[in-house]
Amino acid sequence: MIELYLSKVTDTSESEQAGNLYARVSYKQTLGIMDMARHMAEHNTAFSEGLITGILIDFVRCVREQVLNGNTVKIDNLAIFKATVEANGMETLYDAQTEKVAQASIGTLKSGDKTGPAVKTIKLLAQSTGEFTRDELKKDAKLGWTDKAKAEIAAAKGETAPASGSNGSQNGGSNGSSQNENENQNENQGGSSQSGSSGSQSGSQNSGSSDSSGKPTISGIANFQTSTTVTITGPEGATIRYTNDGSTPTATSGEIYSEPFTLNDSATIKAVAVVDGVASEVTTRVFTKSSGD
């Protein structure tokens, strides 16, 4: 069963959805290759967990190789994988004044540039196919509220919340997991390793935001001496938009987060998670560079 929690767009949001409640998926856990191999080995297969793990690792490498060669890879009844780009808006192919020409490369257009790198970033796109298309998923998906959401609905009706584990399914099934457990799992998965950054650093890396609220999590060393790497995570499938100048990002403004980035100076990072055109509440994290004295 897919369990849902409720996320409210802040009343002060600039979007038309301000004040509205939206259902979001409460993910139970993240399964890696070894987890999937163990699961597959338990399905009465003649192959061992170790053998399946090796096959899956090789399969992932091959998919990556084909995607980077400009091919699309279709995994029947799951998804079509392919590379896509976020392009820069160039005014011209060749600027005679600066002698700059359009380039098939990744980068950013500097202020005043009319042409240059054609691509801002490259990313993987997965398009559902077969039994995983929207129409097919609608037929098979079973939905239910988390315990927390059921308590919120009961409170809105002035009733007592149903006992944990009672039937909250929209299409059948029982709700057997706790929202608190999901929140703890999401917070544990939201952290990021700081390995690779230079300089002696101190301070807490974890942010105080909760993934279960639909807000993104900003990770990094808050008080650093040389530099720190900033990682932003959010709900599955969300587009993360952020700013580093203290301004507030929205569903349509701010940089689109694609990978961890390095801060060499103090900055205030603000981020929102955008799902179906609706921005979450803003997560703010202040990073301060100190002299180390």
LUMGU-414044 format. One record per residue (C-alpha): x, y, z; chain; residue in three letters. Coordinates in steps of 0.2 Angstrom, whole numbers, m for minus. Layout:
REM residues N
- east; north; up; chaine; residu
- X; Y; Z; A; ALA
...
This chain:
REM residues 293
- east; north; up; chaine; residu
- 0; 0; 0; A; MET
- 6; 18; m4; A; ILE
- 3; 29; 12; A; GLU
- m1; 47; 11; A; LEU
- 3; 62; 23; A; TYR
- m4; 79; 21; A; LEU
- 6; 95; 17; A; SER
- 0; 112; 18; A; LYS
- 6; 126; 7; A; VAL
- 9; 141; 18; A; THR
- m4; 155; 18; A; ASP
- 10; 168; 14; A; THR
- 16; 158; m2; A; SER
- 15; 168; m18; A; GLU
- 7; 154; m27; A; SER
- m12; 152; m31; A; GLU
- m11; 136; m20; A; GLN
- m8; 146; m4; A; ALA
- m16; 138; 11; A; GLY
- m22; 122; 2; A; ASN
- m18; 104; 8; A; LEU
- m10; 92; m3; A; TYR
- m7; 73; m1; A; ALA
- 11; 67; m3; A; ARG
- 18; 50; m2; A; VAL
- 26; 44; 14; A; SER
- 40; 33; 8; A; TYR
- 44; 18; 20; A; LYS
- 62; 14; 15; A; GLN
- 75; 15; 1; A; THR
- 80; m1; m6; A; LEU
- 98; m3; m14; A; GLY
- 104; m16; m26; A; ILE
- 109; m28; m12; A; MET
- 91; m26; m4; A; ASP
- 83; m30; m21; A; MET
- 95; m45; m24; A; ALA
- 90; m52; m7; A; ARG
- 72; m49; m11; A; HIS
- 74; m58; m28; A; MET
- 83; m72; m20; A; ALA
- 69; m75; m8; A; GLU
- 57; m78; m23; A; HIS
- 61; m96; m25; A; ASN
- 74; m93; m37; A; THR
- 89; m105; m40; A; ALA
- 101; m90; m40; A; PHE
- 110; m84; m25; A; SER
- 109; m67; m18; A; GLU
- 128; m64; m22; A; GLY
- 125; m69; m40; A; LEU
- 110; m58; m42; A; ILE
- 119; m43; m34; A; THR
- 133; m45; m47; A; GLY
- 121; m46; m62; A; ILE
- 112; m30; m55; A; LEU
- 128; m21; m53; A; ILE
- 133; m25; m71; A; ASP
- 116; m21; m77; A; PHE
- 116; m3; m70; A; VAL
- 134; 0; m77; A; ARG
- 128; m5; m94; A; CYS
- 112; 6; m93; A; VAL
- 123; 21; m88; A; ARG
- 135; 17; m103; A; GLU
- 121; 16; m116; A; GLN
- 113; 32; m109; A; VAL
- 129; 41; m110; A; LEU
- 131; 35; m128; A; ASN
- 115; 44; m132; A; GLY
- 104; 29; m133; A; ASN
- 88; 26; m124; A; THR
- 86; 10; m113; A; VAL
- 68; 2; m112; A; LYS
- 65; m9; m97; A; ILE
- 49; m17; m101; A; ASP
- 35; m14; m89; A; ASN
- 45; m1; m79; A; LEU
- 53; 14; m88; A; ALA
- 63; 21; m103; A; ILE
- 79; 28; m97; A; PHE
- 88; 42; m107; A; LYS
- 98; 58; m105; A; ALA
- 91; 75; m106; A; THR
- 98; 92; m104; A; VAL
- 93; 109; m97; A; GLU
- 98; 121; m110; A; ALA
- 104; 139; m109; A; ASN
- 94; 152; m118; A; GLY
- 106; 159; m131; A; MET
- 102; 174; m142; A; GLU
- 113; 170; m156; A; THR
- 124; 156; m163; A; LEU
- 139; 168; m165; A; TYR
- 142; 185; m157; A; ASP
- 154; 194; m169; A; ALA
- 157; 208; m156; A; GLN
- 165; 195; m143; A; THR
- 169; 182; m156; A; GLU
- 160; 169; m145; A; LYS
- 151; 154; m153; A; VAL
- 138; 142; m147; A; ALA
- 147; 127; m139; A; GLN
- 140; 109; m137; A; ALA
- 146; 110; m119; A; SER
- 140; 111; m101; A; ILE
- 141; 128; m92; A; GLY
- 132; 144; m88; A; THR
- 130; 160; m98; A; LEU
- 138; 175; m90; A; LYS
- 129; 191; m88; A; SER
- 129; 200; m105; A; GLY
- 134; 184; m115; A; ASP
- 123; 181; m130; A; LYS
- 130; 164; m134; A; THR
- 142; 151; m126; A; GLY
- 139; 134; m118; A; PRO
- 122; 127; m125; A; ALA
- 118; 116; m109; A; VAL
- 116; 121; m91; A; LYS
- 116; 104; m84; A; THR
- 112; 86; m90; A; ILE
- 101; 73; m81; A; LYS
- 93; 56; m82; A; LEU
- 75; 55; m87; A; LEU
- 65; 40; m83; A; ALA
- 48; 38; m93; A; GLN
- 36; 25; m87; A; SER
- 31; 11; m99; A; THR
- 20; m4; m99; A; GLY
- 13; m9; m82; A; GLU
- 20; 7; m75; A; PHE
- 11; 20; m85; A; THR
- m1; 31; m76; A; ARG
- m17; 22; m82; A; ASP
- m10; 5; m76; A; GLU
- m4; 12; m59; A; LEU
- m21; 19; m56; A; LYS
- m29; 1; m58; A; LYS
- m17; m7; m46; A; ASP
- m12; 6; m33; A; ALA
- m19; 5; m16; A; LYS
- m19; 21; m5; A; LEU
- m21; 24; 13; A; GLY
- m17; 38; 26; A; TRP
- m3; 37; 38; A; THR
- m8; 37; 56; A; ASP
- m3; 55; 58; A; LYS
- m14; 60; 43; A; ALA
- m29; 50; 50; A; LYS
- m27; 59; 67; A; ALA
- m27; 76; 58; A; GLU
- m43; 71; 49; A; ILE
- m51; 65; 64; A; ALA
- m46; 81; 74; A; ALA
- m54; 92; 59; A; ALA
- m70; 82; 62; A; LYS
- m69; 84; 81; A; GLY
- m67; 65; 83; A; GLU
- m55; 54; 91; A; THR
- m41; 47; 79; A; ALA
- m43; 28; 75; A; PRO
- m31; 16; 83; A; ALA
- m14; 13; 74; A; SER
- m15; 0; 61; A; GLY
- m34; 2; 57; A; SER
- m40; 2; 40; A; ASN
- m37; 18; 31; A; GLY
- m36; 12; 13; A; SER
- m44; 20; m1; A; GLN
- m45; 5; m11; A; ASN
- m43; m9; 2; A; GLY
- m29; m15; 13; A; GLY
- m23; m11; 30; A; SER
- m12; 3; 36; A; ASN
- 2; m5; 46; A; GLY
- 16; 8; 48; A; SER
- 18; 23; 59; A; SER
- 22; 40; 52; A; GLN
- 35; 43; 66; A; ASN
- 45; 28; 59; A; GLU
- 43; 35; 41; A; ASN
- 49; 52; 47; A; GLU
- 64; 45; 56; A; ASN
- 69; 35; 41; A; GLN
- 67; 50; 30; A; ASN
- 78; 61; 41; A; GLU
- 91; 47; 42; A; ASN
- 91; 46; 23; A; GLN
- 92; 65; 21; A; GLY
- 110; 67; 28; A; GLY
- 125; 69; 17; A; SER
- 143; 64; 19; A; SER
- 155; 79; 19; A; GLN
- 170; 69; 13; A; SER
- 180; 78; m1; A; GLY
- 179; 96; 6; A; SER
- 195; 105; 10; A; SER
- 200; 113; 26; A; GLY
- 197; 110; 45; A; SER
- 179; 113; 49; A; GLN
- 168; 112; 64; A; SER
- 149; 113; 67; A; GLY
- 134; 102; 64; A; SER
- 131; 95; 47; A; GLN
- 112; 90; 49; A; ASN
- 99; 103; 46; A; SER
- 83; 104; 57; A; GLY
- 70; 102; 43; A; SER
- 60; 86; 41; A; SER
- 57; 77; 25; A; ASP
- 40; 71; 30; A; SER
- 34; 89; 29; A; SER
- 38; 90; 11; A; GLY
- 51; 103; 14; A; LYS
- 69; 100; 7; A; PRO
- 83; 96; 19; A; THR
- 99; 106; 17; A; ILE
- 115; 98; 23; A; SER
- 133; 105; 25; A; GLY
- 145; 111; 38; A; ILE
- 136; 127; 46; A; ALA
- 152; 135; 52; A; ASN
- 167; 131; 41; A; PHE
- 185; 138; 39; A; GLN
- 189; 135; 20; A; THR
- 174; 128; 11; A; SER
- 159; 117; 13; A; THR
- 149; 106; 2; A; THR
- 130; 109; 2; A; VAL
- 118; 95; m2; A; THR
- 99; 97; m4; A; ILE
- 87; 83; m4; A; THR
- 68; 83; m5; A; GLY
- 53; 71; m8; A; PRO
- 55; 58; m22; A; GLU
- 51; 66; m39; A; GLY
- 51; 84; m33; A; ALA
- 61; 98; m42; A; THR
- 72; 108; m29; A; ILE
- 74; 126; m32; A; ARG
- 86; 136; m21; A; TYR
- 94; 153; m19; A; THR
- 111; 158; m11; A; ASN
- 108; 177; m8; A; ASP
- 95; 176; 5; A; GLY
- 80; 179; m7; A; SER
- 65; 167; m7; A; THR
- 64; 154; m20; A; PRO
- 47; 149; m28; A; THR
- 39; 136; m39; A; ALA
- 46; 146; m54; A; THR
- 61; 156; m47; A; SER
- 78; 151; m40; A; GLY
- 91; 140; m47; A; GLU
- 86; 122; m50; A; ILE
- 97; 110; m39; A; TYR
- 105; 96; m48; A; SER
- 120; 91; m38; A; GLU
- 130; 96; m22; A; PRO
- 140; 112; m24; A; PHE
- 154; 120; m14; A; THR
- 153; 136; m4; A; LEU
- 169; 146; m2; A; ASN
- 161; 161; 7; A; ASP
- 147; 164; 20; A; SER
- 129; 162; 12; A; ALA
- 111; 160; 17; A; THR
- 104; 145; 7; A; ILE
- 85; 144; 5; A; LYS
- 76; 130; m4; A; ALA
- 59; 123; m9; A; VAL
- 53; 107; m16; A; ALA
- 41; 109; m31; A; VAL
- 29; 95; m34; A; VAL
- 16; 97; m48; A; ASP
- 19; 115; m49; A; GLY
- 17; 118; m30; A; VAL
- 31; 124; m19; A; ALA
- 33; 118; m1; A; SER
- 37; 128; 14; A; GLU
- 55; 136; 13; A; VAL
- 69; 128; 21; A; THR
- 83; 140; 27; A; THR
- 101; 136; 32; A; ARG
- 115; 149; 36; A; VAL
- 133; 145; 32; A; PHE
- 146; 155; 40; A; THR
- 165; 156; 35; A; LYS
- 176; 159; 50; A; SER
- 194; 163; 52; A; SER
- 198; 148; 63; A; GLY
- 205; 159; 77; A; ASP
